[in-house]
Amino acid sequence: MYDLSQLLRAGDVLVVNNSKVIAARLYGKRERIATPQYAQPNVELLLCARLDTDRFEALCKPARKLQVGDVLNLGRTLRATVTARGDAGEITVRFDRSGAALDGAIAQEGEMPLPPYIVKRRPVDARDGEDYQTIFARAEGSVAAPTAGLHFTPDLLAAIRARGIAVESVTLHVGPGTFLPMTAQDTSDHKMHSERAILTADTARRLNEARAKGGRIVAVGTTSLRTLESAARADGVIEAFDGETDIFITPGYRLRTAEVLLTNFHLPRSTLFMLVCAFCGIDRMQAAYAEAIARGYRFYSYGDACLLFRDGAVPA
């Protein structure tokens, strides 16, 4: 990472995801009129996607015991009513407040949704509110950090800009579906969860202008790459985009935007590993992962990264 500015060249454009992780994990009790007060079970809610000012799609434990109409008392002050149940265990909840008031209550009552492999080792603490955010984080809405951005520091960004490399932001609010393992044997049978993505018209214009001058797009993280590909036309021209994307990039997919990708090492059988194989080729990625395993590289959110150059996009 120290050498990133030297591995790129003047005229390239770094594209980062500016989504910010919210305190999306809430704890409380389920309330049901027919249930005695002493029998109210504990519940754990993970907010996945905002549907409007007062409604969220969420995952809940234990989801199988929830019914439409159940009221959830979350933290000390927050209440939500179950308004729908999905086929995959997800629920829709409507809170007792909306907009900025709801945002403030979630921040106050919620907990940083650290990955399970971290929570199993230690409880969430106050530092996680800062440590589990990238320096680009601005737009609230993710339930997991876009982890490739965690490697950046202000000094590194200054060196990148001094090299003549621009930095542009897109938004993709990361949901839990991004990290779910593949369960289907055939990729065509796997359903990607949709996530909200935003790429503005001004950003699209600057990216297209940079490419026209010979600059390369450097996607920081798979979420940035998926946003770019969702916004691109068949001829590779990037347009404004604001909506849901469930794009699933697997080997054989023809990439239209980024020539370079910075991403963490992902687990086998994950959709993210399939994406990097689509970007660089299966053989190259298997060789890279063999090297990572042999040398004890770290995987997961706070793990090591790799800088991938698509065929023809050689290092500077």
Rosetta blueprint (number, residue, H / E / L):
1 M L
2 Y L
3 D L
4 L H
5 S H
6 Q H
7 L H
8 L L
9 R L
10 A L
11 G L
12 D L
13 V E
14 L E
15 V E
16 V E
17 N E
18 N L
19 S E
20 K E
21 V E
22 I L
23 A L
24 A L
25 R E
26 L E
27 Y E
28 G E
29 K E
30 R E
31 E E
32 R L
33 I L
34 A L
35 T L
36 P L
37 Q H
38 Y H
39 A H
40 Q L
41 P L
42 N E
43 V E
44 E E
45 L E
46 L E
47 L E
48 C E
49 A E
50 R E
51 L L
52 D L
53 T L
54 D L
55 R E
56 F E
57 E E
58 A E
59 L E
60 C E
61 K E
62 P L
63 A H
64 R H
65 K H
66 L L
67 Q L
68 V L
69 G L
70 D L
71 V E
72 L E
73 N E
74 L E
75 G L
76 R L
77 T L
78 L E
79 R E
80 A E
81 T E
82 V E
83 T E
84 A E
85 R E
86 G L
87 D L
88 A L
89 G L
90 E E
91 I E
92 T E
93 V E
94 R E
95 F E
96 D L
97 R L
98 S L
99 G H
100 A H
101 A H
102 L H
103 D H
104 G H
105 A H
106 I H
107 A H
108 Q H
109 E H
110 G L
111 E E
112 M L
113 P L
114 L L
115 P L
116 P H
117 Y H
118 I H
119 V H
120 K L
121 R L
122 R L
123 P L
124 V L
125 D L
126 A L
127 R L
128 D H
129 G H
130 E H
131 D H
132 Y L
133 Q L
134 T L
135 I L
136 F L
137 A L
138 R L
139 A E
140 E E
141 G E
142 S E
143 V L
144 A L
145 A L
146 P L
147 T H
148 A H
149 G H
150 L H
151 H H
152 F L
153 T L
154 P H
155 D H
156 L H
157 L H
158 A H
159 A H
160 I H
161 R H
162 A H
163 R L
164 G L
165 I L
166 A E
167 V E
168 E E
169 S E
170 V E
171 T E
172 L E
173 H L
174 V L
175 G L
176 P H
177 G H
178 T H
179 F H
180 L L
181 P E
182 M L
183 T L
184 A L
185 Q L
186 D L
187 T H
188 S H
189 D H
190 H L
191 K L
192 M L
193 H L
194 S L
195 E E
196 R E
197 A E
198 I E
199 L E
200 T L
201 A H
202 D H
203 T H
204 A H
205 R H
206 R H
207 L H
208 N H
209 E H
210 A H
211 R H
212 A H
213 K L
214 G L
215 G L
216 R L
217 I E
218 V E
219 A E
220 V E
221 G L
222 T H
223 T H
224 S H
225 L H
226 R H
227 T H
228 L H
229 E H
230 S H
231 A H
232 A E
233 R L
234 A L
235 D L
236 G L
237 V L
238 I E
239 E L
240 A L
241 F E
242 D E
243 G E
244 E E
245 T E
246 D L
247 I L
248 F L
249 I L
250 T L
251 P L
252 G L
253 Y L
254 R L
255 L L
256 R L
257 T L
258 A L
259 E L
260 V E
261 L E
262 L E
263 T E
264 N E
265 F L
266 H L
267 L L
268 P L
269 R L
270 S E
271 T H
272 L H
273 F H
274 M H
275 L H
276 V H
277 C H
278 A H
279 F H
280 C H
281 G L
282 I H
283 D H
284 R H
285 M H
286 Q H
287 A H
288 A H
289 Y H
290 A H
291 E H
292 A H
293 I H
294 A H
295 R L
296 G L
297 Y L
298 R L
299 F L
300 Y L
301 S L
302 Y L
303 G L
304 D L
305 A E
306 C E
307 L E
308 L E
309 F E
310 R L
311 D L
312 G L
313 A L
314 V L
315 P L
316 A L
